[in-house]
C-alpha cells in the first residue's frame, strides 16, 4: 500500500514557541569577538592499536604501510605486504587549538577511522603530530580512545550502538607551540557574531558612553573599531575586559526557524502578521495494489500469470478557516491553528504560504 499525502502529513513532532522580545540586554562578550582571538583547527594522521580484531582489513593497505614505516624507524624491517594485523586502524585526528594556548596546555582530541575498521573501542592512539593548514606542528596527541558507542555480536547477529568508529581522547593533546594571536598594539577590532547595522551602532554608542572621547566607531555591519585611550594603553587586557562586560539592547530580525525533518518550529512571540484569512484542508490519495495468480488446470496447456489488481481511493477533509485581524501575532496564529487540530507540519506549510503572500513580517530559515 502506498500513501501520498498532499499539503499536510500527520506525524508526531514538537512545536516550540519562544517568548523573546524584540530587544534584550546582553553583554558585548556574547555579541562580538576580538579580531584575531579565535580557535585554530589542526589535523593529523595516526594509528590506533590494541583493537580486538576490529581494525583495518587487508583491503586498507595504507594502515599496514604506516605501521611498517613506524616499525622501520624503530629498527624493525617488515614488508607491508607480509603483514596481516587486524588490531590496528588508520585514523584521522582533529582538534581545536584555543587562542593563547601555551606550550604544555592539554586539549581534547577527536579520532575517526578512515579505513574499514569496525570498532575503535579499547584502542590506543599512538603519538601523532597535529598540523595547521600551513604545515606547522602545533600539538602532539596520544592516549586511550573513548568511543560513544559499541558493537557486539557476530555471525549475522550484531548490535551497534551510536558510532564506534569515532571517539575522543580527553586531554590527549599537548600544545607544542603557541598559536598566532591578536596584535598587542593598534585599535581593538570587535567582530559581531551576526552582522547587523543597528547592533553595530548601538555597540559603538555603549563603548563611547563608558569611555569618553568617542573611541569607538562602526566600520560596517560586522565590525566596530575601538581606539585604546591613553590611560588604558598600559592596561590593554583590563580595557578589553571592561568592554566585554558592557551591556546593550541587541537588535535582531524577526525570524521563524523551521526544521521540516523533525517538524520543529521556533518563532518569536511578538512577530506580526498582516490581516489574512487562511483556508487549509487535507487531501489523501491511497493506492493499494494486490496480485492475483491465474494458473491453468493440471495437464492443460497454458502459463501461470500474475495479474495486478489496483485500487485507488481518495479522501478530502473539509477545509478549516482561520481569520486574523490587523496586528495579530504569530502566537495568536499558532493558538488558532492548534485549536482547529493543525499539526506542526501544517503550521510549517501555512508559514511558508504566509511568507509567499507577504503577510508574515519575519524571515523563514529552514535548517
N, C-alpha and C positions, 0 to 999 in steps of 0.2 A: 504493500500500500504506500503510495506517495501522497504527501500532503503539501500543498502550496498555499501559503497564507499571504495575502496581499494587504498592505497598509499596516496591520497590527499582528504581532506574533505573541501569543500568550506564553509567558515564561516567568519563572521566579527570578526576581532581581531586586536590587536595592535602590532606593531613591533617597538621595542625601540633599538636604536643603540647608545652606549656610545662612546664618543671620548676620552677615557682615554689613557694616555701614560704609558709605562711600569713602570716608577718610578715617584713618586710625593713627593714633600717636605711636610711633615706633622709633627706635634708635637708629642713628645713621649706620651703625655697625651691621644692622640687618638689611639696609638698603644698598650699601655700597661697599666696595673693597678697595684697598690701596693698590694702585697700579704697581705691578711687579711682585706683589705678595700673593703668591699662588702656589698650588701643588705642581709638581713636575712628575710626569709619568715615565717610568723606567721599565725595561723589559730584558729578559734573559732566557736562554735555552739551557735546560738541565736534565738530570736523570733522577728518577725516584727508584730506589732499590728496596729490597726486603718485602716485596709483594708475594703473596701466597699463590703463585701460579697464575695471577690475573694480569700480568704485564703484557708487553707487546709480543706479538707472534712473529713468525718467520716473514710475513708479508711486510712488516715495518722494518726495513733494512737499516734505516738511519740510526735507530736506537742501538743496534749491535755495533755499527760503525763508531758511534760516540763512546760506547763502553770500551771498544778496542783501543781507541785513541787515548782514553783515560788510563787504561792499564799500561799502554806503551810508555806514557810519561812516568809511570811508577816502576819501569824496568821489566814489565811482563809483556812479551810479544805474542799476541794471539791473532790469528786471521779472523776477520769478521764473518767470513763465510763458514768458518768451522764452529761458530758459537750458536748455541740454542739456549738462550737464557730467558725464561718466562717470568722471572721475578724482578725484571727491570722495565721501566716505562719512560719514554721520552716525553717531556712536558715543557710547556711554555710557562715562564714565571713572570708575574707582573706585580707592580707595587706603585703606590703614590708616595712620592718624596715630599714631605711637608715643607713649607717655607721656613727658612732659618734653621733647618736641621743641621746639627753639629756632628762632626765625626764621633762615632760611638753611639749615636742615638739609634734605638731599636724601632723598627717599623714592621707592620704586618705584611705578609706575603701571600699572594694568590697563585695557585698552581692548577693547571688544566692539562689533561692528556691530549697529545696531538696524534698519537698512533691508534692502534686497535686494542689498547689495554681496556679491560672491562671494569677494573676496580682499583683505586689508589688507597684503599683503606689499609692502615698499618704500615704504609710506606715511609721511607726516609728520603728527604730531598738532599742530594749531595751539593757541595759547595758550588754555587752558581753566581757569577758576576752579573750585575744588573746595570744596563747601559741606558743612557738617554738617546735622543734622536741624533745627536751629533757624534755618537760612538764612545763618549767618555763614560768610564765606570764610576758610578756614584754610590753603589752599595753592593754588598755580597749577602747571599741568602743560603741558609742551611737549617735543617731541623725536621722533626716528625710532621707528617701531613695529617691534618684533621679534616675528614670529609663530613659533609652534612647529610649523608645517606649511606646505605649499604646495599649489597647484593648478596643473595643466598640462594642455594638450591642448585640443581643441575639435572641433566637428562630430560629436558623438556618441562621440568617443574621448577621454575625460577621466580624469585621475588626480588624486585628492585624498588628501593625507596629513594626518592629525590635523585640526585646526580652524583653517584660515587666516583665519577671520573674527573671531578673537580673538587678542590679543597683549599684550605688555608694553612699557613704556618704562623701562628700567633707569635709576634715579636721575633720572627725568624730572620729578619734582615737587619744588617748593621750598616749604618751610613759610613762610607769611607771618606767622602769629601763633601763640603757644604755646597748646596746648590746656589745658582745665581739669585741674588736678592735685589731689592729696590735700592736705588742710589741714595747715599746719605745726604746729598745736597740738592738744592733746587726746590721747586714748589711740590706740595703734596697733591697728587692727582687721584681723585676719587672716581672710581668707575662704578656706575649704577648697575646693579644686577639685572634690572629690567629698564631699558631706556624709556624715559618719559620726560617731556619738556617741563611739565608742571612740577614734577617731583624734583627735577634738577634745579629749577628756580627756587623752590622752597628750601632745598638743602643749602644753597648758597646764602639765602636770607638767614637761615638758622645759624650758620657759621659766622656771618657778619654781625649778627646780633650778639653773639657770645664774645667775639673778638673785634675790637674797634679797629677802624682803618680800612674797611672794605677789602679784606684779604681774600675773599672767595668770589669767583665769578664762573658761571656755567659756560663751558666751551661749546657744548652741544647737548643733545638729549641724554647722552650716556656718560658724560664726563664733566666734572667740576674741578677746577684748579684752585688750590689754596696756597697763597704765599705765607711762608712762616714768618710771623712777626719777630722783630729784633730781640724782644725779651724772651722768646722761645727758641732761638737758634741753637743754644747750647742744651736745650731740653726737648729735642725733637720727638723722642718717644712719648714723653708726657703730653706734648701738644697733640699728637695723633690720638692718644688715648682719650683726651678731652673732647676731641671732635667726634670720636666714635660713640660717645655716650650722650651726645646731644640728641634731642627728640624733635620730631616734626610730624605734620599731617601728611602721610604718604597718599598720593593720589593714584588711582588705578582705574582702568577702563572696566566698564560693566561687562562681565563675561559669563557665558554659560559653557561649562565643560561637560562633554558627553563622551562616555565610553560605551559604545554600542555592543562591544563584545560581552560585557558583563551587565549591560542595562543600567549603568550608574549615571546619574545626573547630579552635578554640583552647580548651584546657581545662587546668585546674590538675592537676598530677600527684598531689597529695595529697587531691583531692576524694573523699569517701567514698560508698559505695553500700551500701544495706541488702541483706540476703540476698534474692536474687531468682533466678528461673530464666527465661531468655529463649528463646523458640521463634520462629524467624524463617525465612521462606521467600518465594519469588517466584512470582507468578502473572502470566504474559504472555499477553495476548489479541491475536491478529493477524487483522486484517480486510483481505482482498485483493479488489479489485474489478476485473474486466476487462469490456470491452464488445464484444459480438458484433453484426455488421451483417447484417441479413436483407434481401436485395434480390431482387425478383421477376425472372423471366426477361424478356429483351428482347421488346417488343411485347405483353407481358402486362399485364393490369390489376393494380393494387396499388401500395403505397407502400413505400419503403425505411424500415425500422425499425431502431433501435439498442436492443438489449436488454442490460441489465447482468447479469453473472454474478458473484455474490458468494460468496466462500469464507471461512469463519470457522474459525480453528484456535486451540486453547488448549493451553498447556503449563504445567504446575505443577511446580516443582522440589521436591525433598524438603526438609522443614524441618530446620534445623540448630539444635542446642540448646547453650546456654552456661549453666553454673551458676556462681554466685558465692557465696562464703561470707561470713560476717559480718566486717565490717572491710575488705572489698575496696575498692580504689581505682579511679579512672577509668582509670589507666594499665593496671592489670591487665585491666579490661574491654576496652579498646582492643586490647591484645595478644591477648586471646582471640578478639575479633571478626575481627581481621586473620588470625588463624590458620585460621579457617574460611572465608576468602575474602570477607569483607564489604568493601564499598566505602565511601568516605566518606559517600555518601548513605544507605547502610544504617545507618551509625553515627548520622547525624542523626535518622533515623526512630526508632531504638532509644532515643536520648537523650530525645526528646520523649515516647516511651511510658513510659520510666522516671520522668520527672518527673510525668506524669499518675498513675502508680501510687504515687507517694510514696516511691520507692526511691532517687532521686537527691538527695543533700544539697547542692544547688547551684542557683543561678538559671540559667535559659536565656535568653540575649539573642540575638535574631535581627536581623542587620544586613543 
